[in-house]
């Protein structure tokens, strides 16, 4: 089924909130998220003649926004050729992950349909924990785990010099998130 575009002057009303929330969850900056939504709508206006209707209008707009987010990360990396600095937590423990980099803790109960409210609460806690990460570490984690961007592309976008550095940064992000989730989610659930 081919989808048709609604009038462009309706896009902000129809999809503005969705696009803003998506952008904000990626860039963690309200003003930047607003700018990215504007850029997305302008790009969509210019590209509407190329829309073939394979995806829904919302999916098409989110796809454009996703590329705008990646471009903003790329631009920030070029402008800020800063050395990535973060502190490794004192209780960092390699036992959090197996040899393949997967969590060793069984958290499968989070994905049960009857736990929808818990999942929503978990996502709020996860977003808060991501918000506590250093900016580059949070961007890397979001691109890798939420947007499923390939490691090589993330290195290029974020100007990470080696895959080894990428894996160290990702591992440290996971450890810090694990610690934050352990305190703010797992232990809180155990108390209830």
N, C-alpha and C positions, 0 to 999 in steps of 0.2 A: 504494500500500500504506500503510495507516494504522499508525503505530507506537503501541505502548502503553508507558506508564510503568512502570518497575520500582518496587518499594516505596521510598518516600523514605528509609527508614533504610539503604538500600543505595547511595544516590547518592554519598556521600563515598568509600566503598570503591571504587566503580566509576569515578568521574570526578574524584576529589579531586586526583590527581596532574596530570591533564590541565588541569583548571581552574587549579590553582596555577601551573603552568608558563606558561599563557597570561597569567594576571594578572601574574606576575613579569616576563615579557617586556615588558609594557606599562608597569608602574609602577616597576619597578626597585627595589622596596623589599619585602623578604620579609614584614615584619609587615603592611604594607598589602595585599600580595597575599593573605595569609591572611585578613585581615578581609574583603576583597572576595569571596573564595570563600565565607565564612560568610554574607555578605549575599546572595550569589547563591542559595545553598541555601535560605535563609529565604524569599527572594522566590519561588523555584520552588515551595516548599511551599505558599505562599499562592496561587500562580497555577496549581497543578496541575489545578484544576477547569476551567480555560480551555484546557488543552492539547488540541489537536485531532488530533495525530498526524501532521501533514504533514511534520515534520522528525524526525530521530532524536532520542532523548533527549539524547544528547551535544551535538548541534547546538543544541538548544533551550537547554540549560544554558549553553553558550558564548555564545549570543546574549544571554542575561540578563546574563552576566558582562561582555560587551562594553559594554552599557549602564551597568553599575555603574562600569566604568573611566571612561567618558566623564563620568558624574556626578561621580566623584572629581576629575577634571581641572577640571570646571566649579566645584566647591566650592573647590578650591585657588586657582583664579583669582579667585574672589570674595573669599576670605579674604586673599590676598596681593596686593593691588593695588600690587605692586611694579613698578618700571621694569625692563624686560628689559635685562640687561647681558650682553654677551659680547665677547670680543676677537676681532677679525678677524685671521686668521692673516697673518703677514707676507708669505707667498708666495701669497696669494689670487690666483687667475687666472681671469678670466671665460672663457677658452678651454676650460674643462672642459665647458661646455654650449653647445649650439647655440641658435638663436633661440627654439625651442619649449621650452627647458629640459631637453632630453634630453642624456644623456652623449655626448660626442664620441668617447670611447674605446669601441671595439667589445669588449664583454664577453660576447658571445653564447655563447661556448664554455662559460660557467658553467652553461648550462641544458641541456646534453646529458645524456641518461640515463646514459651510461657514466661520467659525472663525478659520480655521486651522492655519493661519499665527499668529493670536493673541495667539492661544494656544502654538505655538512654542515659541513666545516671552515670554509668561507667564512662560513656563517651564524654560527658561533662568533666569528669575527674581526669580522664586522659588528656583532654584539651587543656585543662589547667596545668597538668604536669608538663605538657609540651611547652606551654607558655613560660615555664620556669627554666627551660633549656636556653643556653646561649643561642642567639639568632641563627647563626650558620648551622649549628647542630640541629636545630628544630627544622630549618628548611630542608636539610639533607634527609632527615627522618620522614618528613611529610612527602617529599618527592619519591622516596624509595617505598615507603610502606603504604601510603594512602593513594598515590597516583601511579604506582607501579612503573616508574621511570627506570630504565636500565642504568646500572651502575656507571658504565662508561659515559653515558649522556649526562648523568649528574656531575661526574668529574669535570666534564667539559663546561657545563652550565655554571658550575660554582668555582671554576678555576682551581680544582683540587689536583695537585701535581702528580700523585701516584695512586694506584688502586690500593696500595697498602695504607696510605693516609685515609682514603675513603673508608676502608674497613675498620680502621681504628676509631674514626669519628662515629661511624654507625654503631660500633660496639659500645662506645662510651655513652652514646645517646640512649641505647637500649638499657644499659646498666642504670643510668640515672632515672630513666622512666620506670624501670622495674622497682627501684628503691622508692620512688614517689608513689607508685601504685600500691606497693606493699603497705606503705604507711596510710595512704588516703583511701584505699579501696579494700584491699584484702583484710587488713586488720579491722577496719570499720565494719565490714560484713561479718567478721568473726564475733564482734561485740554485739551485733543485733540478733 
